[in-house]
Structure formats: C-alpha cells, structure tokens
Amino acid sequence: MEAFQNLFDQLGFKGDINQVVKEKNYEAIEFGQDFSSFCEELELEEKVIREHILDYALYEVYKECCTFTSEDLDILESFDEWKVNDLALGDILDEKYCISPESYYESFGYLLNDKNDQITQAKEREKIIQSIQDTSLVKSRHFEYIPKEVTFFNVYKDKLKRHQQPFNKSADKLNVVKDAEKFKNNTLFFLRQLGKASNINYTYDLECFEKSANLLFIFALYTCVEKNLTAFDNEKKEEYYFNTLSSLVVIENIELKLYILKNLIEKEVLFTYKKLEFNLLLHRITILSVLYPLLIKEFIVQNLIITDKNIGVTANNKVDKFLSDAKLKKLKEKAFVFELLKDHKGYNLNKLAEAFESIQVKNVKLFDNLYTRVASLQGIKSEAMDQFKIDLYETMDTFNQIESLSNHEILAILEGFLIEMQNKVTSKWRSIRKK
C-alpha cells in the first residue's frame, strides 16, 4: 500500500527483513530517529525494544498470513505433494493440525490431565477430549482438523471453568487471600505444561492466555511496585502512578509490556512526571508500544519478497491451468510465509515462567489494589485496541486515494486515533475503586 510506504519513508523505516528472519540480525532494520528519541526519553534500551517489536511483529505476520480456511484445507488436501521452498503443501496439514480430538489429546491434551488415580484420570480424559471437540474444530470437505495452536489454551480455560478455579474473575468478587495463590499455581501449571507441548508454536496460546487473564502483567506489576514501595509514598500522585501503570495492560506484546513496566519504575522515569503529565507519558508509551509494532508488522508484510518463482508458479508447470486460479496462488503465498516463519516464536516462554515462579504475594492489600485497577480496564482494553486497528487500516486505505495529504498530516491523524484509544482507557480511571 502506497500510504504505508510513504509513512515508512517519513518515519525512517528501512532495511532487509530477510536478514532478520534468516540470520536473526535485528540491526538490519532501522526504525528511524523518532523511535530512537522515544526510547531515549523513556530511558529504554533501543536495542531491546527493537528486538521485542520485531519478534512480536514477525509472529503477528505468521498468525495473520497462516490462518487457513476450510477452503484452504480442501486445496492443501488436493495438491498435497506440490512444493513451496521444498515444503510440500500436505506437510502444512501435518505441522499445524491433528486429525482428531483423540489424536490431539494423545499428543498434547494429556498434559492438562493432572488427575492421579486411573478412574478420575479416565473421566478427565473424556472431558478434555469433549472440550477439544467443542472449541477447536476446523472442517475441510473430507476431514475434521484440530489446530495445534490455541487449542491448548481453550482446553485449559475450559478445565478451570469445570473445576471452578479462578482465572479472570471480576475484581469485586476477588478473595485475594485465597485467590492470589490459586492464580499463581494455575498460571504456573499452564506455563509449565505448555512448555512441554513440543511441536506447538506456543506464542498464540500464551497471547490468548494473557489477553484473557492479564496475570503475567498483574503479578509483575505487583512485584515492581512492592519492591519500590517507598517511591510511591505520595498521596497526591499514588492514584495516577497506579492508574498509569495499570493502563499498560493495553500493550499486546507481553515481553515489551513487562520490560517497559520494569524500566518506568526502576529507572524512576514514572516519578519525573507531574500530576497533569501522566496522559502525556502514556501517549508516548503507546506510540512506541502500540503504533510502532503495528507499523513494523505492515513493513514486514510489504517487504517480504514473494514472487511467482519462489512460490513455485512457473509458465512450464504441468498443471498451469490450476495455477492460474488466484485462490491457489494466494494459498501458495501463505505456504511461503508459513515455511519462512513457522519456527519463529514471539516470546521466550521459559524466561517468562522463571520470572513468574519467583513472585511471592506478601502485601495482600497492594495486590488487591493493583488487580482491581487492571481488572477494571479489562473490558475496554480490547474494544479500544480493536477500534484503533480498524481506524488505522480504514484510514490508510482512504489515504491511498488522496494525494493531497502530506506524510506529516497522515502521522498526525494516526496519533489522533491513538489519543482517542488512550482516552477510552483513561476515562475508566475515575471508576476504579480506591483502596
């Protein structure tokens, strides 16, 4: 899209994305001077932020490009021996799906069965298989497939519901003395077992978990505040400190969110802002952690080199009459991206689990306070982010038809959408129950 490319030029995005994908050379992509200035102002290490954004953006490209419809599955079955970069189309079916709820259970689902004796274990097995059947079925013309990605999370969530275990209870029902430990134990169980599920790109499951529960963020928020509690000893500002930090929940990139949270407190950047400046601080953070990842993802999409040749479309192909079909060509483009990014993980699961495991909740009142604030933003955060993405892409489509707008004007409008999203979040601050 021309409008995106103009904006990339304006911001200073440039470089070879193939070096990032194939060689893990994150320095191959430049994010521009504005990005450097934001990092410097917030005292964030530019190299770390760049790596977090690129890792997450590459996974988002994979997720967006490698979602296969029922019609796609029909084509993959029909032309299963055709190859893209030495990957047979049929191999995609094997790598992304199980052929039945039972086969998924035997490969991965059993990891969520924590019953000890044979009778209860057998009963739990049947319930897990039923959950797999109910929540994660994709049908082709001939088969029913179970996606390897996200099914693990769906089964886990169903398991907690069946056993009446806390997951993301509303804040006013939180029994913090009992539930904080359950939250931790349940989260650790999920993280550990997900780590044992080999041959699954766990990023999507982890992303769905955190979007629904926010527990990695809430526990990290508690830890950072509790360790630096004396710095928050300002009655006039404490409310704004806690609300600003809680509002980081809108950042979808888990590792980026936790890194920014930690640095705002430990480097005392948060405490340099006056009471009336917290909206400004949050705006700068959202530009860096919301707008830039979306734009970098689009930069990757537009700079991946996909040609007829490297997806196996040639004039000499014996089945050229099928390759003229735009749907088939589009599927081979998906296969190309799949082969390129299928092993890329957006997060370091072991590192996240180790950091989470060491957290101990000792200040119950503080944990309850912070949990309440994040929980009150749960409903609005997804709505606000979804609307921002819709506004972003619809506006860029419009800009493609308008030649009179400058790149500066385009960027100003996009920042306006960010402010609108931010205002939806901060409007909830007034309704957050004080402790």
N, C-alpha and C positions, 0 to 999 in steps of 0.2 A: 504494500500500500504506500502510495507516494507521500501521504501526510505523515505517516510514521517515519519514513526515511528522512524527510525534511526535519522532523523533530530530533531524530538521532544525530543528524548533522549539527543541529543547533546545540544539542547537549554535549557533543563531542564523543559520541559512541563510535568506536571503530576497532577493527582487529579481526583476527582469523578465529572463528568459533571452532573450527576443526582441530586447532591446537589444544583448545580446552577439552574437547570431547575425547580426543585420541591420546593426548600426551599429558593431560592434567596440568597444562600450562596456563594458570589463571591470569598471569600477567599479559597474555596475548590479547586480552580485551581491555580497552581503555574506556572508562566511564565518564571522562571529561572533568573539567576544572570545577564545575558546580558541585559535583559529587565529592571531590576532594575537600572543598570548602565546608560542606555539611559535616563530613567526618571530622575535620579539624575543629570545627566549632563545638561539636558534641563530645570531643576528646575520644573518638572511636578510631581504632586502628583500621586504616583504609584497606589494607591487605585482607584482614579478617572479614570485613563487611563484604568486600568483593567476592571472596570465596563462598560465603554463606549465600549471597544473592545468586551467584552462578550455579551453585549446586542445586538450589531450590528451583531456579528457573529452568534448568535442564530437565529436572523431574517433571515440572509442570508441562513442558513441551511433550515429554514422553506420555504423560497421562492424557493430554488433550489429543495428541495425534494417534495414540494407540488404544483408543476405545473402539471396540468393534461391534457393529450392529448385527442383528440376526441375518440380514442380507450379506454382510461381510463374511460371516461364518459359512454361509452357503457357498460363496466363491472360494474361500480357503479350502473347503472340502472338495470342491470340483476340480481345482487346479493345485492340489496339494504338493505336486512334485516340481512346480515352477519355482525358480530361484531368484532371490534378490540378494546380491552380495554373498553368494554361497549359502544363503539361508532359504531352505525350502518353505513355501507358504504353509505347508502342513505342519512344519515344526512350530509355528506360532501357536497352533491349537494345543500342542503338547506342552509348550512353555507357559502359556497363560491360563490354561483351563484343566480341570479334572472332568472326567466323563460322567460322573455320578456323585450324589451326596455321599454314598458309601466310600467311593474311592478318595474323595476329599477327606473324609474322616480318617481313613487309614493312613493318609499321607500327612495330614496336618491337624485335623479336628481333635484327634485323641489327646493332643497336648493341652486341651482345655478341660479334659475329664480328670478331675482331681479326687474322685471317689476312691476309697481304699478297698472295700470288700467287693467280691465278684457280683453280687446281686445289685447293689446300688450303682456299681460301675456300669453294668449292663443297661440299667434303666436310664442312666445319664447318657450313655452312648446313643440310645434311641432318640432321646430328646434333642441331643446335639444334631443328629442326622436330620431330624424333622426341621430343626432351625435352619440348617443348611439348605434344605429343600425349599423352605418358605421364603428365605431372604435373598438368595443368591443364584437364581436360575436364569440362564440365557439360552434361548432356543434357536436352533437352526432348523432347516427343513427336515433333517433326519435325526438330530440328537438334541439332548439337553446338557448344557455345559455349566460347570461351576467355576466361576472366576477364582483364581488363586489369590489375587489381590482383593482386599477389603472384606472377603468372606470371614476371615479370622476375627476381625473387629465385630462384624454383625453377630457372629455366634457368641462372642464374649459378652456383648451387650445384652443379648437375649438371656444368657446364663445368669447374669446379675439380676435381671428382672425376675426370672423364675424363682431365684433363691432369695429375693427381696433384699439384695445387697445394695448399698448406696453407690451411686455413680455420679450423677449431677443433680442431686436434689436441690430444690429451690432453697434459698438461703434462710427463709423464715421457718423452715422445718429442720434445719440443721441441728443435730445434737452433737455439738462439736467435740465434747469429751469422748464420746464413743465413736463418732463417725470419722474423725481425723485419722485414727489408726486404721480403720477399715478402708478409707480412701487410699492410704499408703499401701496397705497389704494387697488390695485388689489391683492397684496400679502396677506394683512390682510383679505380681503374678502375670499380668498381661504382658509387660515388657520382657520378662524372662522367657515366657513361653513363645512369644512372637520371635524372639531371637533364636529359638531352637527350630523354627519353621524354615528349614533350608529350601532353596528354590522358590522363595517368595520374595518379591521386592517389597519389603515391609513399609516403605515410605507412605503409601496410601493408607494402610491400616493405622499407622501412627498418627498421620494427619487427621483422619476421621476421629480417632480417639481424642486428640487434643482439642479439636474444634467442638466436640460434644461436651467434654468434661473440664477442660482448662486446668487439669490437675498438675501437670508438669509446671505450668506457669504459676499457679497459686502457691504451690509448695516452694518454688524458687523465690517468689515474691516475699513470702513469709520469711524465708531464710535470710535474704538480703536485708530486709528491714530489721529483723530481730538482732542480727549481728551488728547493726549500726544504729541501734535504737536511740542513742543519745543525740544523734544528728537530727532526729525528728522531734526533738523536745521543743516544739514551738507551737503553742496552741493556735496561734493565728494562721499558721501555714499548714499544720498537720493534715487538715482536711484536703487541701489542694495537693499536697505531696501524695497522699494515698490515692486520691481520685485520678491524678495524672498517671501514676504508676499502674493502677488498675486498668486504665484505658489502653495500655499497651496490648491488651488482650486482642485488639483488632488486627494485630500483626499475624499473618497466617504462617509465616516462616518460623518454626519453633526455635531453632538454634539462634536465628537472628534476634528474635524477641528476647530470649534469655540473655544473650550477650549484651544487648542494649540496656536491659534492666540492670544487670550487674554493674555496668560501667557508669550509668547515671548516678548510682548510689556510691560506689566505691571511689570513683574519681570526683565525687561531690558536685558534678555538673548540675544536678537537680537543685541543689541548695543555693546556687548562684542566681536563680530566677526569683523575681519578686512576685508577690501575690497576684498581680494583674498580668503576669507574663506567662502563666502556665499554658494558656492556649497557644501562644507563640512557640513555646518549647515543643508542645505536642504536634504542632503543624510541621515543624522542621523534622521531627522524627518520622511522621507519616510520609513526607516526601521521600525520605531516604528508605523507609522500610515497606511502604505500600506502593508508591508510584514507580520507583526505580525497578523493583522486581518485576512488575507488570511490563514495563517498557523493555527491560532486558530480555524477558521471555519472548516478546514480539521481535526483538532484534535477532535472537537466535533463530526463530522460525523463518525470518526473511533472509537470513544469511547461511542457512544450511543449503549446500549445493545439491539439489536433486534434479538430475537430468534423465532424459529417456534412456541414455546409455547405462547409467549406474543403477537404474531400477529394472533393467533387462528389457526395455522396449526398443526393438530394432526393426528396420524395414525387412530384414531377412528372416524374421521369426516365422516359423512354420504355422503358427496359429495367430497370424497377424489380424485376422478378421475379428478375433476376440479382443485383442489389444486395442483396437480402435474404440472399444467401449470405455467411455470416460470413467465409469464406476470402477472398472477393473484397474485402470491406470491409477486412479486415486488410491485404491487398496494397495497397490504395489508401492506407492509413495509412503503409505502408512507402514508397510513392511520394512522399507528402507530405514525409517526413523526408529522402528522397533529394534531392528538389528543393531543400529548405532547406539541406542540408549538403554537397551533392556537390562543391562547390568549396573546402570548408574543408580545410586541411592542418594536421596536428598539429605539424609541425616546419618549421624553416627549413633546407632541405637545403643551400643554398649556404653558409650560415653554418657549418654543421657540417663541410662539405667543406673550407672555407677554414681552419678551425681545425685540422683533422686534417692537412692538407697541410704545415703548417709544422713539424710534430713531427719531431725527429731523435733516434734512439736512440743515445746515446753511451755510457751506462753499461749495458753488456750484463748484468752481474750483477744490477743492480737491476731491469731489465726482466724478466729470467727469474724473479726472486723474486716480483714482483707478478703476472706472468702465471700462475705456478704457483698462487698463492693464489686468484685469480679462477677459474681452471680447475677447482680442487678443489670450488668451490661450484656449478659449472655444473649438475650433476645434481640437486642438492637444491633449487635456487632455484625452478625451475618447479614441481616437486612441492609445495613448501611454499606457493607463491603460489596454485596451483590449489586446494589443500585449504582455504586461507583463504577464497577466494571461495565455495567450496561451503558451508563452515560459515557464512559471513556470510548468504547468501541463504536457506539452510535455517532458520537461527535467526530471521531476520526473518519468515519465513513462520509459524514457530511463535508468535512474539510477537503476530502478528495475531489469534491465537486465545486469547491470555492477556491478560486485562485488569488483572491484579493487579500486574504488574511496572511499576516507575517508569522514566522515561527514564534516570535515573542508573544504575539497575541494568542496563538494556539496554546502555548505553555501557560499563559495567564489563565485561560479558560479551564485547562486541566487542573491547575491549582485551585481554581474556584470550586470545582467538583470535590476536591479533597477537603476544602474548608466546609462544604456542605455535609460531607460524611462525618467529619470531625464534630460538627455542631450537633448532629444527631446523637453522637456518643456523649458529649459533654452535657447535653440537656438532661441526661439521666443522673448527673451528679447530684442535682437538687433532691432527687427522690431516694437517694441512698440512705439507708438507716444508719444513724450515727450510734457509736458505742460510747 
